[in-house]
Every structure is written in C-alpha cells, then in structure tokens.
C-alpha cells in the first residue's frame, strides 16, 4: 500500500473540477504540465489564466523530499519557523554523506562513524517534526521517491535539483532551495513563475544499443545547458509511451542539465506496471479512474505547435548511442569514429580508466540488468575489462532484488566494486585519489548526470563522459572512449576477435521486487518530547542566526570577484569533502567561490583585497571585508549558479557579507535562493557592461530606495582613476520577494508572521 494514499485520493478528487475549470478559463485544451499546475493552485480552483514566463503564481505542493546534505540547512531553518509539525508529507533521505572507497559494507560503516552526529540530528529533527526518515544505505533520494512516493498528476518539491526524476511517474517535481521547502513545510504557499512549455515528441522506438539516456543526451545537445531555463519539458508521442517508467525517470532526471524547471510524461501503461510492481496498486487503481486528466489532451499532442512554446521532434529509431562531455553535459558525440576525431582534435585521453554505473539517474533494476547483460557477455566471451568498474544501486530494494537475481554477482565476477546505495562518485564522494589536485590527466565514463570539472573525484584533469549504463559497460570492457559496440570488434584472452551483442534486460524483475529492510523510519505521532542537541563546539552543525537586512542604501561596496565563464554551484560551494560542513554555515563558508575563475588573472581562489592590495583566497578576502564592515559584489557570466539546488551557494556569500550578485543571466534555482536569503540577484540590462567592471572598482546603488517590481536599478561603478560608469540592472523581484529583501530573508518574514 502506498504512503499517503488519502492525500493522493484527495488530489484525484479535485483534479477533474480544477482541470475542467482551467480549460474553460484558458479557452483551450491543456498540456499535462498545465493540468498539474492549475490543479495545484494555492487558491484552489483556478480563476484566471496565467501568462507563461511572466506571472508569479502560488502553488500548494503535495509533498517534499530532502536529502541529507541540503536537509541540514533546511531543517535548521525550519526549526526557526515556529512550527510544531510539517504541514505536508515530508521525508529526509541520507544518501550524500557516504564516500565511495572500498565497497558498500565498509564505506557505509565509515560514514556512520564519521557523520553519526549529522545522521542523529536529522533523525531526531525528522522524528520531532513529523518527517519520514530514510537511513543511510536505504538508497538514493530520487530512486527511493520514484519507488515509494511519486504518483501521476502530483506536484512535489525537493531540496535537490534532480527532484525532477519523479517526472518519470507523471509528476511535476521541482528542485528548490531549502528556504522554499521551509515555506511549504511551514504551511505557506510556494511561489513559482508560471513556466513556459517545451514539447518533445518522440517517434519511433528505442532498440539495439540506444537507451532512454540517449534521448536526454540528444535533448541536451539540442537545447544546451540553459535552453530549458524557465520551462517545463513535456514528452509525448509513441516513443514516449513505449518506454519504461524508470527510463522516463532517467530522461526527466537529466532535464536539470538543460536548466528546465522540470520534465514530465503523461500517465500510461508503463507507469501503471511500475506502480503495481512497487506495491502501489491502490495508486494505480485511483489513477485509472481519472487517467484522461493525468496526461495532455489529445488535441495538444496532435497539434503541439499550437500549445507549446517550442517543439522538438526526435525519431528514436534513428538515434544512436551518445557520449556527452567532457566538463559539460551538453557536448554530445556519437560513439565510434566521431569520438575518435573529437578526442584527437581536443586532446581527450582515449584510454578509459573507470566505468561507473548508478547514481539517481541510472540505478534502477532495468539499468543494472541491461548493463549486466553486457558484463555477462564479457565473461562468456573471455574478455577482461580494461577499465575498473564501479556500481551504485539506487535503493536497498533494487540492490536486494538485483543481488537475489544474480545481477550483482555478474559484475563482481568482473572485479567490479559494489558501492553503497548512495550517490558516491556522482557528487564527488569518491576517494579515488589521495591528492586529487595533482592527479593525472585521464578519462572516465559514467551513467551519472553531471560531469563538471573535478565533480566526481576532485581531479581537474579527469575528463568525464556521460552515457547509458550499457554503453558504460561496453566502453569499460573495451577500455577506449571511442569504442562503438555496434561495429567494433574486441580481442579476447584467446586472441580471438569477438563482438558484443545488443544489451538485453528486464523492465521490472520477473520474480518481483523483494527487500528485507528498506531503511525507513516513521516519525512518532507526537514528537513534542523529542530533544534536539547541537553542541556549541560542533564542527558539523551550527544553529542559525537571522540575517540582518541589507537596507535601502548600499554604497562603497567592493568587488569580491568577477567570475569568468561557467560558474556553477559546484564552483560557488563545492561538494566532495566539503559535504561534512553542510550543517555549519560558518565552516562551509570557507569554500565560498573557491572554484570560480577570476576574470583578471584566470586563476581560482586568488583575488585582490582592495584594503591591502594583496591577493588571497576568496573566503579570506571576503572575511577581511566583512571585518571592516564593507559590503561586496560578485560579478558573473551567463547561467550563473547552474547545477545543484544547494542553497549554500547563496547562504555562504550572504553570511560572509556579499550584498549583490550581478550577472549576465541566472540559473533559476540559484536566483531564487539569492532572493530567499535577502540578497540582490541582478542582471546586466546590457550584457556588454560586464566588460566595464575592473578589478579595483567600488559600487554605489544610487536608487535602491526605489526598489520596486519591473523597475530597473542603477549602479554607479567608480573606477580606480576616479572615472565612473552608470549601469542599468534588471531584476525579477515581485512585491513579496522585495519584502524578503527588506526583512533580511524570507525566513525572517516567516518568523515575523508566525509570531503574530
């Protein structure tokens, strides 16, 4: 039986009336995304049509999911909100703080030894405030959500950018910062700019070596890392309905890599099969009663150009296996000779040292079974893997079932390391090198979603390529990046030429899923007696102090850093070894912007302190400005803050005294996070003005006292020689968000309202 079945029934009880009302108000058929959005309005039944990409709308999500790295800060904030219990179903998942090194058992025990303080904190806070708790080793948040909580037509938010994975079960699931989650946990509306809509029509059918992963790799190639910004991507067509539910999840998961608000598929037979296989026949039965309301209207899919802002069509029958990378998830290369040419041209190492399968993107039973079919061929055909193998099952349910069915045993026969059911190398939790900064140039291939520099192993010289699990297996066996299993032969241990056959696998386990202990702990009905202890001298946890409002006058601000090129949340607040400080704002602030490239010297973590004229690390320089009572400004390029939803990338600069971040364009989640923390997130009205910013500049916001929606702000830039430039800055703040700024943060406003 499903978790929260009564809540799901309530959603379905409302969907018909609300969608019918939305059709009447808009005067047109609706996409699935629109049906879910209009049926989850905070006000209840829709009363007006919203303009895509313009109107800010209040929504009422059905549930929330938190992962341990971001849950710490989210729950520390919720503890300040003045509430005794979460207002909507919420879960905490411990999957980020487990480092991959030797294998599942020892790695999990090591995590329990080193992060027990954090796990105990999260468990006790969850117990006190009514959150479900998934223990370390239970699985990766997004796979666990898909198996237990996602449901067609629902809306959820999560403090991880890959919350969008639940779109594989027909949800609108959106990654947010912790402050957004706190709003909803506290019983308030969640605000989102009504998204634009991108339709992706899938024709034909996947076969042979192509996989759902190749679909999103192709979409990323088409749209790039920012092409989906501000939009929901909705997949439809015969190719979509022919795909498995977990395959749909893979595609939705990597929608985060094109900047999309989320991605989704309409309810179909594959979703029903998955619901029933994961002990949720009650959800499937309820969904079947309103199934026409859980997918886009037929008129929409027949004439998509009339209803979507952009339409892409992909013929799956013509799709070939792809490898995306290195250093960005949207650089797509066909397997084989195209990769040979690209690698030789760009000096990418063709030898592959590791093949990694798993993460929240590709760790389902189906993914492991298809990759195992390739591994079994290597055994049968006397092939030895040329690269090392690592496997991260997505959940204890998947791991236990795959082990029962002999799938993990196949990998182990090839000396693969089975890591814990956790994120591991995908988020930099991989003890691959003792000295990553000085590690050698190399290539790896994985089925993860991101491949930014240093992300997996901390080595800036690791060239990471993203591919399907079956391609990862094949390339790891061959040991060459440009191996094409469709055409290329291998030499086995007997000196014979052999070829790999097409992968095979199971959409769902033939003998059903099985698990002994899924790792779930339900909260007490009344947690008021639960005590939460945070030591004053703890290095891992720190209770929060409210941020002070920045005020209506900011003058004499100094430049902290002018970031050059790509600046993701990994650059602003790195993961990996820094994850241990995610619950301690002051300690983790010591990694603030250390990965950003200084535009003036093209170095990382080396900026000028205008007070001394000396160069130092970014955090040290910023702390010097803070001690002197001087506010600072960060300048950035396009798509600033892409990547993870981690709000630390906003909270850390705020904590250290950064007042404004001014860029050419923002990634959606990061812009919202800046607003939530009471900062100024602004964009150049004229992008060329980025070039006017000099290393020794001082900034004066001359009309901040007139801060208002749809009104530009004016920045006076004072150069070292006394000359000045006036720069116009755009923003997307509405009245409510300006109120956050004036109060110092959204949390300050929540506390103020709850105190009334």
N, C-alpha and C positions, 0 to 999 in steps of 0.2 A: 504493500500500500504506500502511496505517495506521502511525502511530507506535506503538510499544509493543504490537504485536499479541500478543506472547507473554504480556504482563501481562493483556490483555483476555481471552485464551483461558483463563487461569488463573481469572479472575473467573467466567467462564461455567462452568468445570469444577466450581466449588464451589457455584454458585447453587442447583442442584436439591436437593442434600443439605441445605443450610442452610435453604432456604425450607421444605422439607418438614418439617424438624425444628421450625422456628418455628411452622408450622401446628399440629403436634401439641402443642407446649408451650402455645401460647395457646388451643388448642381452638377455633379459628375460621378462616374464610377471611381472607386478608390483602390490604390495600391495596398498591399499588405501593411507596409510601414505606416501609411496614413490611418488605416483601421486601428492599429495598435496605439498610435499616438492619440487619436481622437477618443479612443475608449479608455484612456488613462489620464484624462484631464483632471486637474485638482478640483475644478469646479463641478465635475460630474458630467452631465450631458452637455455636448457642445452647443454653443450659442452663436458662434461666429466662425468664419473661415479664416485660417491663418495664412499669412504670406511667407512662403518658404525663404529662408535665408535672411529674414528681417525681423519677424515678430518673436519676442521673448515670451515663452509660454510656461506656465506652471503645471507640472505633472505630478502624479501620485504613483510612483513605482510600487510593484508588488513585493519585492524583496531586495536584499542587499547581501553581497558577499565580500569578505575582507580576507586578504592574505597576510601572513604574519609580519612581513616586512613593513607593509603600509598600515596594518591593523594597529600597530603600537601607537602611532601618532594619531590615527583616527579615534581610537578608544581613549587616549589621553585627552583628546579634545572633548569627546562625548562626556567624560567624567566631569567636565566643567560646565556642561549644559543644563544641569539642574533637573535631570530626569531620573526616574527610578527604574525604568524599563524601556527597551527599544520599542518603537511604535509599529514597526513592520518586521516580518520574519528576517532574521539576520544570522549569518554564520561566519565563523572565523576558521581559517584553514592554515595549518602550519606546513608550508612547503618550500619556503625560500631560504631558511636558515640551516639547511643541511648541505654540507660541502661534499661533493663527489671526489673520492680519492681512491679508496681500496675496494669498495664494494658495499652493498646495501647494509649488511648487518653492522660492520664496524663503523661505517660512516654515520649511520643513524645513532649508534651509541655515542660517538664522538660529539654529535650535535646535541644530544641530550645532556652530555657532560658540560659543554661549553655555553649552551644557551638555555639551560634549565630555568634561570631566573626569568627570562623573557617568556618562555612557554608557560611557566606557572602564573605569571602576570596575566597573560592572555586568557588562560583557562579560568582564572578567578574573576576577571572582569566579565568574561562571557557568562559565567555562572551567575554573577550578581545581577547583571542587566538583561538576562534572558536571551542570550545568543547561543546557537548551537556551536559546538566546538569539535573540530576535526583534528585529531592528534598528529604529531609528527610521524611521518611514514604512511598516513592514511591516503595520501595522493595529492596530485597537483590540483589546485583550486578549480580550474576550468573543466577538467575532466570529471572531477567529483560533482561539480554543479550540473554538468550535462547528464550524468548518471542518476542524479537524485532530485534536482530542484528545477531545472529548466522545463518549461512547458509551452506549447504552441499558443501564440497570441498574448503572452505575458510581457511585462516590462520589468527589467531589473537593472540595478546599477551595481558596480563593484569597484573597489579601490585598486584596480589593476587594468591596464589598457586592453588586455586580452579577455576581459569580461565578455567581449563581443563573440567569443566562441559559442555562447548559448544561442546565437542566431541559427546554429545548425538544427535546433529544435523549434525554430519558428518564433523566437522571441525578438523583441527589441531590447538588447542587452548592451549597456553602455559603460565604458570605463570612465571613472571620475576620480577627483582628488578626495582625500579623507574628509575635508570640510563639507563637501557636497553630501557625502554619506552621512555625516553628523546631522545635517539638516533633516534628512529623511528619518534617521533613527530617532530624532527628537520630535517627530510628528509634524514636520513642516513640509511645504511643497518643495519640489525640486525643479529648478529653472533651467530651461534649455532653449536656445534659439531654434525655432522650428526648422528642421533640416531641409535641405534640397534633396532631390531624389535622383539617383543614378540607377538605371535598369540594365542588368546584364542578362541577355538572352543566350541560353546555352542550347545549341542544337547538336545533333549527332550523339555519339556515345563514346565514353572512355573505353579503351581497350588496349591490350598489349602492355607496354611499359608506361603508358600515361596514367596519371592518377589525379585525384582531386587537387593535390598540391600544385600540379602543373597549371591548373586553372587560375589559381590566385597568383602564381608566379607570372603568368601571362598578363593578368589584370594589372599587376604591379608594374610590369613593363610598359603597359599602355598608359596608365594614369600617373605613374611616378609616385614618390613618397608623399606628395602633397595634393595629388589630383582628386582625392576623395574628401578633402577637408570641408567640413560643414555639411556633409551629405550622408544619407543612408543609402547603401548599395543593396538593391533587391535583385536576387537571382531568380530566374524563371525559365520556362521552356522545357522541352522533352529531355534535354540533357540534365536538367536540374532534378526532375522527378525520378530519373533513372539512377541517381546517385544515392549512396548510403547516407544515413543520418550523421555518422561520425565524419564522413567525407565532407559533408556540408559544413560541419563544425570546423574542420581544417580551413576551409575557404573563408569562413567568417572570421576565424581567429586572426588570420594574416591581413584582414581588412584594416587592422590597426596600422599596418605598414604603409598604407596609402593615405593615411590621415582620416579615414572615414569615421563618422560618428559611430556607426555600427553597420553590420551587414546582416541580411536575413533571407530565409527561404520560406515559401508557403508550406502549410501543413500538407503532408502527403503520406502514402503508404509506408515509406521507409521510416518516417517518424513514428508512425503507429507501431511498426515492428520493434523499433528501439524502445519505445515506452513499455511495451509488453515484456520485452526481454529483460528490462531493468526493474521489474516488479511494480510497474505503474499502469496496469491495465485500467485502473479506475480513472486515471487521467485520460487515457486513450478513449475510454467509453464516453467521458464527458466532452472531449474534443470532437468526437464524431457527431455529436448532437448539433454542433454549430460549425461544422467543418467549412462551410462556404464563407464564414466570417473570419477564418483563420488563414486565408490566402487572398491574393489580389483578385479583383473582379475580372471575369473573362474578357470584358471589353478592353481592360488595361493591357493584358498580355497579348491581345490580338492586334492592338494598335499602340504599342508602347511609346512611340514618338510623341503622341498626343498627351501623355500623362507623366512622363519622366522629364527631368531637365536635361538628361543626357542618356543615350542608349548605346551600349556596346554589344556586339554580337560575336560569339566565339563558337566555331564549329569544333566540337570535341573530337570528332573523327579525324580532323586534320591536325590536332595538337600533338606535339612531340615532347619528349622529356626535356626539361629545362633545368639549368643551374643558375641561380641568381647570386651575384656578388662579384668581387669581394667588397666589404666595407659599406655596402648599402643593399637593401633588399629589393631594389627595383632595377638593377642592372642584370638583364636576362640574356643568357647564352644557350643555344641549343647544344645538347650533348653531342660529342664527337668532334668532327673536323672544325666546326665553328669555334669550339672551345680551344682547340689546338691553335688556331690563328689568333684568337683573342689573348690567350695566355702568352704566346710568343711575342705578340705586339706589346703587351703591357708588363711583361716580365713577371707573370704569376708563376709560382712554382707548380710544375705539373705533377710532381710526386705528392701523393696524399698520405698524411701521417695518421689521421684519425677519421673514423666514420662514426657519427653519433646519431642514435635514433631515439626519439621520445620527445619530451617537453610537452607543454599543454597543447601544442599544435598537432602532433602526430604520435600519440601514445595510446591509441585505442587498441582493442583486441584485433580489429581488422588490420590496422597498420602493422602491428607486430607479426601477425600471421603472414601477411604478404612479404614482409622483409625476411621472415624465417624461411619462406619457400625458396628464396634466393640463397640463403645461408645453407639450406639443406642440399641444394644443388652443388655448392662448393664442396661439401663433404662427399657427396655421391660421385662427383667427377674428379676427385683427388686434387682439388685446388686448395692452396693455402692463402689466407688473406694477407695481402701486402701491407695493409694498414691496420692499426689497432681498432677495436670495436668497443663501443660503449652503449648501453641500453638503459633508458629511464622509463619504466612502465608508468602509465598515467594515474593509476589508482591501485589500492590493495585488491579491489575486485578484479581489475584487469590482470594484475600480477598473479594473483592466486589462480585464476582461471587459466591464464597462459602457461603457468607452471604445471598445473594439472594436465593440460593437453599436450605437454611436451615441447611447447614453442620456445620457452626459455632454455630448455636443455639443448636445443639445436644451436642456439647462439653460444652457449657455454662450450660446446664441442669445438667451436672455432676460437676458443680462448677469449670470448667477449667478457667484459666486466658488466655485471648487472648492478646498476646503481640503485639507490633508494627511490621509492615512489615520490619523487620530488623534482624540483626544477633543475638543480645541479648546473651543469655547464651552460645551459641556456641563458642563465642570468649571471654568469661569472663565478658561480660557486663550484669551481673545479680546481683542485690542487694539482695542476699539471706541471707547473714549474716552481722551483724554489726561488727563482729570481726572474719573474715574468718580464720586467722592463728590459732585460738584456738577453732575452731568449732569441733563438734564431728565426730567420725567415722560413715560413712553411705554409702549407695549405692543409685545411681540414674541410670535410663536408658533413653537413648535418641536416636534420629534418626540422630544425627549430624555425623561429620566425624572424629573428633579428641577427645581423652579422656585422654590427658596427665594430670599428677597430677596438681591440682589447676586451670586447664584451665577454667572450667565452672563457678566456684563460689569462687575461691581463697582458698578453703579449701584443704590442703594437705591430709586430711583423707577422702575425698569424692572418692568413688570407682565408676567410671563412665563406663557404658557398652553401646555399640553401637548396635542397632538393627533396624529392619524395623519399619515404623510407626505403622503398625498393631500389631506387637509384643510389641512395646512400650505401646500401648493402653491396650493390654491384660495383660501385666505384671503389669501395673499401677493399673488396676482394681483388680487383684489378690493380689497385694502388696508383692509378693515374686519373687525373682530373678529367682528361679528355677521352676516357673510355666510353664507348657507345655500345651498350649490350645488344642493341638491335642488329648491329653489323659486325662488331669486332670479336675476334677470337682470343682465347687465352691459352697459355701453355701450362699443362698440369704437371704434377710431380713425376709422371711417367714420360714427360717430354711430348705428350700428345696435344694436338690442337682441339680445344673444346669450345662450345658456345653455351651461354646461359639461356635457358628457356624463359618464356614470359612468366612473370610472377603470378601466383595464384593465392587465394586466401579466402577467409570467411567474413562475410559482413557481420555476423554475430556467431558466438560459439555454438557449434552443433549440439553440444550437451548442456547448453545454458550457462549463465554466469553462476559462480559459486564463490563464497568468501566465508572465512571463519570469524574474523574480527575486522569490520570495516573501519574501525578507528573513530567512531562517532560517540560523543558525549553530549547528552541532552542537558539543558540547564535546569536548575531547580525551579519549581513553580514560583516560589518566593525566595529571592536571593538577597533580601534586605540584610540578613545577618552575615553575609559573606564579607570578610575583611580583605582589603587590597593593600598590600605593603610595598612601598617603594623606598629603598634605602637612600638616605641623603647623599651617601658617598658612592652610590652605584655608578658604574661606568656605562651601563647599558640602558638605564631608564632614568628619566627626569620629568618630574611634574611640570606642567606648563605654567608660564606666567602670561597674562594678557599682553598683547602688543599695544603700544602707545600710538594713538593716531598721528599720522604724518603732518596733518594740519593744512591750512589753506595757503601757506607761504613756504615755498622751498627755494632757497637762494644759496649761492655759494657751494653748491654740490660739486663734487669732483668726479672725474671719470675713474671708475674701477678697472674696467676692461672693455675694449672694443673687440668683440668676438669676430673672428674671420671664418666664413664658410659654415659648414654644418656644425650646429651646436645643439645636441640632443640632451635629454635629461640625464643620460649617462655622462655627458661632459660636465653638466652642472652639478650633479650629485651622483657620483659613481656608486655602483653596487659592489659585487665581489666582496672583498674583505671588509668594506665599509658597512655591510648589512648589519653587522653586530651593533652598530650605533644608531639604528633606525628609531629607537625609542628615547634617545638622548640628544636633544636638539643642539646643545652647545658642542658636544663632542663631534657629531656628524658634520657640523658646520665647518670643521677643519678640512673637508674635502670640497668646499664650495668653489665651483668653476675651475677646478684644477685641471680638467681635461679640455677646457676651451682654448682655442688658439688665439693668441694676442695678435691683432692685425698689424701691430707696429714692429714686431720682431719675429713673428711667425713661430714663437715658442709657446709651450704650455706652462702654466703656473709660474709665470715670470712677468710681472707688471711693475710699472713705475709708481712709486709712492711720491706724490707731489709735495708732501710735507718735508721729505728728506732728500728727494732727488735720487734715491737709491732704488734698485729693483729687488723685488722679493716675491714670495709666493702670494697668490691671490688672497687666501684667507688671512694671512699675516698682515698684508697691506690693508685689507678691509677692517681688521680689528684695530689697526692704528688709527684709521679714520674715525671709527666708532668711539674710541677712547678720547679723541679730540673733539667729539661732538659734531663731526662733519658727515652729512649725508652724501651718498654716492649714486651714480647712474651706471647702468650696464647697457652697452650698445650691441645689437646683434643683427644677423643677416636674415635670410628667408627661412621660414618654417622653424623658427626658434622654439626649442622645447619639444621637438618631435620625440616619439618613443614612449617610454613608460609613463604611467599616470602619476608617478610618485610626486606627492606634494612637497616633499623635502626640497625639491628643486626650486620651490617658491618660498618655503618657510625659512630655509637656511639664509638666503640673501636678506630676507626681511629681518631675521634675528640679528644679523651682523650689521644692519644699518643701511642696506641698499633701499633707496626710495622709489626708483623708477627703472623699468626695463623698456628700452626703446629699440624697436627692430623694424625690419622690412615687412615681415609677416610672422604670425604666431601659429604654432600647432594649437588646436582647440583646447585640449585639456589643460595645457600649461597656462594659457591665457586666463582661463577660469580660475586656476589655482592662485595666480597672482592677485586677481581681484578678491578672492576669498580671504587672502591674508592682508588685505588693506593696503596693497601696493598699487603703483601706477604701471599698467601694462599698455604701452602706447606704440603706434606705428608711424613711420615717416609718411606724411602726405605725399611727399616727393621722395621716392626711394634713393635718388641721387644724393640727397642730403646726408646719407650715411657717410659719403666721402668727405663731407665738411668737418667731421669730428676728428680733432687732433689729440695727441697724447696728453697734453698739459691743459686741456680745456676745463673751464668752470661753467656751471649751468645754473640758470635762473628761470624758474617757471613764473612768468610775469602775469598770467591771468588765471592761476589755479583757483583763485577765489570765485571765479565764474564757472567752475566745473559743472557741466550740465550735459544731458544726453544730446547727441547729434551736433555738438559744438566743439570745434577744434580747440586745442590748447596751443599756446605759443611758447616756444622755448628760446631763450636768449643764450647763445653759445659765446662765451668770452674766451678768446684765444690768448696764448701766452704773450703776444705782442700788443695786446690791448684791443685788437680789432674784434668785431662782433658779427655774428650771423643770427638772423631770426629764422627759426624753423617752425613750420606748422606741423602739428602732430594730430593724427586721428585716434579715435578710441571707439570702443563698442559698449561703454558703460551705459546702463539704464538707471533710472532713479533708485531702484533697490540696491544696485551694485555701488552706486555713489554713496549710499547710506553705509554700506560696508566700509568703504574708504574712510568716511568721516568718523565712524566709530572705532576704527583701527583694525577691524577684521569682521568677517561675518559671524564668527563665534562670539565676539563681544556683543554683537547685536542680539544674538540668540539668548545669551545670558541676561541681557537687559530686559528682553521681552518676557522671559520666563520668571524674572524676579517681580514682575508687576502683580 
